[in-house]
Amino acid sequence: MAGLNDDKLNKILTEAAGRGPLPWSYYREAYCGYGRKSQRFTEMMMAYAKRWPGRIIITRPYNVSESPTIEVLANG
C-alpha cells in the first residue's frame, strides 16, 4: 500500500506499542490535538490496520455508542 508513511502517526503508534488497548480518542487527540477531529487520521488509521492486521488491532465494542479501542502489539 503506497502512501502509508505518516511520520506523526508512526511515532504515536510506536510509543503506544505494548501498552494494551487504548481508546480511539487517545490516538486521535495525540494526532489532531484535544477536541479536534480529522478525516485524514481516520483514513490513515484504518489503512494502517488493514496493512498490518497482526500488529494493529481495532476492536469495536458491542455497544455502538462507545468508541473503539486500538491495540498496537509490540511484536506483531
N, C-alpha and C positions, 0 to 999 in steps of 0.2 A: 504494500500500500504506500503509494507516494504521498508526501506531504505530512507524514507523521513525525515531524521534528519540531516540536514546540518546546523550546528550552525552559520556559517558565513552568509548564506542566510537567516536564521531565523532572525538574528539581523538586516539585511538590510531591510527586509520586515516589521519588527516591527517598525523601525524608519520611514518608508515611509507611514505607515498606516494613512489614513485620510488626506493625503496631495493632493489628486486628482491624475489624470493621469499624469504619468511621462514617458519620453521616455525610450524605451528598453535600450538604451545606458547608461542611468543613472544607472540602476541596474547592467548592465554588467560591467561598469567601477568600480562600488563600489565593485563588486565581484572579478573581474580579474585584475584590475588596468587600468590606462589610456592607450587606444590604443591597448589593448590586447583582444583576443577572447578566449573562452573556450567552447568546446563541452559539458563539464560537466555542465556549467552554463545553457546552453540552455536546456539540458535534465532535469535538476532539476527544472528549472522554469516552463517548460511545465508539468512536473509531479505534482508540487505544484498546478498549476492552475487547473489541472484535478481533483485533490484530494479535493480542496476547491473552487469550481466554484462560490459560493456565496460570497467569500471573495477576491479572486484574479481574476481580470478581464483583459484579454489581448484583446486589440482592434487593429485589423489590418486595416490600412487606405485603402480607395478606391484606391488611387494611390499606386501601389505595390512597387514603388521605394522609398517610405517613410517607415521609420521603425515603428513598432507597438508601442503602449503605454501600460503601465501596471498600473492598479489602484488597490491598496490594501485598502479595506474598513475597517474602524475602527471597525465596528460591523457587521461582515459578517457571 
